[in-house]
């Protein structure tokens, strides 16, 4: 029987989350030395800062609030929109970061579209421009309509002629 299955049985039996279980474990570790001192060594720590039921409840409440906040953040990220016929999820349509180097005079439309901020139309414009007049410097790509300084700065490390 592994630790995970033991934790799952414990959380199921007492109807608490793993985070609450961890908090209880930490509190147990904190309380254990006081208990040992009081009952086995004979010291009484009542005058010192004792952990009360109220402080445990406050701690568990703060964990529950943090979990609720996290769940709310996850809900806002996944923003689901229910329509009559289907469920649509708002997801990021960012493409993966391209890490290679492309020759803008020979790259295919698909390869050009792998660059940041270069979509289908812009890739077609790059190909159209290079068929009329090949690029002699990478800066010449700025002559293509739809590619400005910001886009050029993003793709500059990934292009060559």
N, C-alpha and C positions, 0 to 999 in steps of 0.2 A: 504494500500500500504506500503510494508516494505521498509527498507533502501536499501536492496540488489536490489529490483526491481527499485527503484529510481536511484541507481547508474548505473544499467544496461541501463536504458533509457537515462541517461545523457551521458554515454560513447558511446552508439549507435548514439545518435543525433549529437554529436560533433566529432565522429570518433577518439576517444583517448582511450588509455588503462587505466586500473584502477591505475597503478603506476603513470602515467602522471596526472591523476585526483587528486591523493593524493598530488603530488608535487604542483599542482595548489592550492589545499586547504591550504597547509602549507604556500605558498606564500601569499595567501589571508589573512590568519591569521596574517602574519608578516606585511603586508601593511595596514591593517585595522586601527591600532592605529595612523599611520601617517596621513591617510585620515581624521580620526575624529579630530585630532589635527589641521590640516590645515583648514578644512572647518567649524568646529564647535567651536573650541577654539581659532584659529587664529595664531597658531605657524607655521612657515615655516621651513621645514627641508631640503631645497635645499642644504644648505652648508654642511649638514651632509650626511652620506652615504645613498643615495637614491637607490632604486631598479629600474633598468632600463630595457627596453625591451631586451637589449642584455644579461643581467644577467639571465633573465627568459628563454631566448632561450638557453643559455649555460646550465642552469639547466635541461631543458627538453631534451637537447641533451645528457647530461651525463646519464640521466635516460634511454634514448633509447639505448645508448651504453652498459649500464649495462644489459639491457634486452637482447640485441643481444648476449652479452658474455654468459649469462645464457643459452640462446637457443643453442648456439654453444656447450656448455658443455653438455647439455642434448642430443644433436645429437651425440656427441662423445661417450656418455655412451651407447646409444641405437644402435650404429653402425649397420645399416641395410645393408645387402648385397643382391642385386637383382640378381637372376639367371634366366635361361631361363624358368624354370618350376615353381619356387616358390620363396617366400621371406623368408629369414632366418634371425632371429634376434639373435645377440650375447648377451646372457644373462648369468648371473652368475649361475653356477651350484653348488654352495655351498649348503650343506645340513644344516638344522637348527641346532643350538647348542643343544647338548644333556645335560640335566640337572639332570638326575637320576644317580643311581649307579647300575652297572651290575656285577653279579657274572660271571667271565670269564670261570668258569668250567661248568656252566649250561645254559648260555645265548644261545639263538638261533642265527642262521646266520643273520636273519633280525635285531635282537637286537644289535648284534655286529657291524653291518653296520651303526648304529646310532652314533657310536663313531667317533670323529674327525680322519680323515686320514685313516679310515678303510673302504675299499671297499669290493666288493664281494670276490675277490681272497684272500685277507688278512683274511677275516672272515673264509673262508674255511680252510686256513692254521692254524688258531687258533684252530678250531674244530678238525682238523687232529692231531695237536700236543697234545691236551688235551685227545684225545681218546687213544693215546699211553702212555702218562704220564701226569696225571692231574697237574695243577699248584698248588704249595704249597705256593708261595708268589706272589704278583702282579708283582714283578720284573722278575719273570720267563717268562713273556710274551716277554721279550727281546730276548729269544731264538728262537722266531718265525721269520722266514725269512720275511722281509718287514716291521718289526717294529724296529725302531731305537730309539735313545735317544729322539729326538724331538717329535716323535709320542707318545712315552711313557710319556713324560712330559705333553702332551696335554690331554691324556686319564687317567692319574694317579688318578685324583680326582673322576673319574667316574667308577672305577673298584674295585672289591674286589674278594676274593677267599673264 
